Amino acid sequence: MDHRNREMFAEYPDVVDVEQLRRMLGGISRKLAYRLLASGELRCVRIGRSYRIPKLCVIEYLTGTDADAA
């Protein structure tokens, strides 16, 4: 990941919840956020009934990159 991407969302914690994800993606709807997570389009971790999303996964989603492929 290059230097610019490391600075992206610096004000957010390393792992975010769905509400923070919605803000990070420009205020998307709750329904769309859950659809992205449930489909696997945006990688996440499910803990019980809640989702936790690593900030790195949000950046990968937005930039179209995959850290595992590198």
Backbone torsions as a table, in degrees:
resi	resn	phi	psi	omega
1	MET	NA	133.3	-177.3
2	ASP	-81.0	171.5	-173.9
3	HIS	-59.6	-40.6	-178.8
4	ARG	-61.0	-40.2	-179.0
5	ASN	-69.0	-30.5	178.9
6	ARG	-65.7	-29.1	-179.8
7	GLU	-83.3	-15.8	-178.9
8	MET	-63.9	128.9	179.0
9	PHE	61.2	36.0	-178.8
10	ALA	-59.5	-26.0	-178.0
11	GLU	-79.3	-7.7	179.9
12	TYR	-97.4	152.4	176.6
13	PRO	-69.0	169.4	-178.4
14	ASP	-65.2	-27.4	177.9
15	VAL	-127.7	127.1	-175.5
16	VAL	-115.5	163.2	174.9
17	ASP	-99.3	-177.7	-174.8
18	VAL	-64.4	-39.5	-180.0
19	GLU	-63.8	-41.7	177.0
20	GLN	-66.2	-40.0	176.8
21	LEU	-58.4	-44.0	179.8
22	ARG	-58.8	-42.7	178.0
23	ARG	-66.3	-40.9	-179.3
24	MET	-61.8	-32.4	-178.4
25	LEU	-95.9	23.8	172.2
26	GLY	84.2	22.5	177.6
27	GLY	82.9	34.7	179.2
28	ILE	-64.7	162.7	-178.9
29	SER	-70.2	157.4	177.3
30	ARG	-60.8	-41.1	-179.3
31	LYS	-60.9	-45.2	179.0
32	LEU	-65.4	-40.1	179.4
33	ALA	-59.7	-48.4	-179.9
34	TYR	-66.6	-32.9	177.3
35	ARG	-65.3	-42.7	177.9
36	LEU	-62.1	-39.0	-179.0
37	LEU	-73.4	-45.7	-177.2
38	ALA	-66.2	-32.8	-178.7
39	SER	-78.6	-15.5	-176.8
40	GLY	85.5	1.4	178.7
41	GLU	-62.6	-33.1	175.6
42	LEU	-120.0	115.4	-175.2
43	ARG	-66.9	143.7	-178.1
44	CYS	-156.5	177.0	175.4
45	VAL	-120.5	133.6	178.4
46	ARG	-103.7	125.7	178.7
47	ILE	-121.1	105.3	-174.2
48	GLY	62.9	-122.8	179.3
49	ARG	-97.2	0.0	-176.6
50	SER	-107.6	154.4	177.9
51	TYR	-104.7	142.0	171.0
52	ARG	-126.7	132.8	-172.9
53	ILE	-121.1	116.7	174.6
54	PRO	-62.4	136.1	-180.0
55	LYS	-55.9	-36.2	178.5
56	LEU	-58.0	-37.5	179.6
57	CYS	-67.7	-35.2	176.9
58	VAL	-66.2	-43.8	179.0
59	ILE	-63.4	-42.9	177.6
60	GLU	-60.5	-41.9	179.4
61	TYR	-61.6	-45.0	-177.9
62	LEU	-70.8	-35.1	-177.1
63	THR	-91.8	-10.4	179.7
64	GLY	75.5	22.7	179.3
65	THR	-109.5	165.9	177.5
66	ASP	-137.7	113.8	-177.0
67	ALA	-62.3	-30.2	179.7
68	ASP	-69.4	-26.9	-178.7
69	ALA	-79.2	-18.1	-177.5
70	ALA	-76.3	NA	NA
